[in-house]
Amino acid sequence: MQNDNTFTTPVLTDINDDSFVKAYQQFIKHGDFISLTRQFEQGLIQTGASNQLSFSVNNAKVSLLDIGVLLVEPISSAKPSKSIVISSGIHGNETAPIEIVQQLISDMVAQKTQVKHRTLFIMGHPVAMNIAKRFQTENLNRLFCGKHKGIAPCFEKDRAEKLETYVSDFFNAGCTKDTSANSIDSEVTNYHYDLHTAIRNSKHEKFAIYPYQGDKPWDKEQLSFMAACGVNTILFGHGPTGTFSYYSSANFSAHAFTVELGKVRPFGENNMANFSAMTEKLTALICDEELLLNSFDNKDFNLYTALGDITKVSDNFKLFIDDAASNFTDYPVDTLLSTDTGEEYRTTQPGESIVFPNAKVGNGQRAVLMVVPTSLS
Ligand SMILES: [Zn+2]
């Protein structure tokens, strides 16, 4: 863990400041959420639904809860059946997901689409977006589930805590709203798709991490939804983590995924056609259009389960995996992958593959996640 001793309390924006009022009016008109988010990166003084930054569009109430956090609530007498979080930019330089969320928002503002389910759009890390880095001080996607409490003050510590609050308020309000005499709260289904792009190449360009479910079965319809979004490689989580998607899955039983959509590129350099399936299916989901999913079939997927970690134990640790090795590269059985004081790691299973290799971690930390192909019965 890094400490940033230079951290000073962020200068938050007052929503009555002229520059903010002007930018907010521009946003309502043109729907450029990236621009509004980048201009006031540190956040707002007045946050939450009570700050009165709301407007109506196409039969939905849209509320800016904080910088990068936009709540959409359909105005309808029907009880909402879905609460959907679509988040991006938890790592600031992962621009394609941010541009996907931008597209969904600008289509709504331009009234090209009508959002019919409660939706929370998030651009997670405006400060890192502006410096075109993954993060400033701490990896934000390891700080959820309260893990932010244990670190020194930094932008990410504050932001993780706030994002947890916005998401939990969002899911809680979805459950308790409109509870007429004989309706049951559990009729609302929660979703959270946390969109990312990866640092390294991957043998499977797009893949998703399905958060650890404990005793619950993996949801095949959700896997079919991922496939329809263009993501047919799934890595099943093997334990609790501090990721944003795990937070929603573990605390609100949300159908949730961390979705990796390819390689990191700067703003404007993404080929958005490459993400059209994702954008179309997310649009269909929030607009209550038919999703047209294929039923689940193992042969349509590359499914992986975790075998374990290669952990760096001491300074003598050596990793025999090329720096440029792609995620999901597999090695023949009995390949020597690492050595450390008094031990070595050799592959033991057919199809054993690497994910997220990083030799530059501290002692006691994971250097590689080892996975093997699996299928669902
Ligand atoms: Zn990421």
Boltz pocket constraint, residues with backbone or C-beta under 6 A from the ligand:
constraints:
  - pocket:
      binder: B
      contacts: [[A, 90], [A, 91], [A, 94], [A, 195], [A, 196], [A, 197], [A, 198]]
      max_distance: 6.0
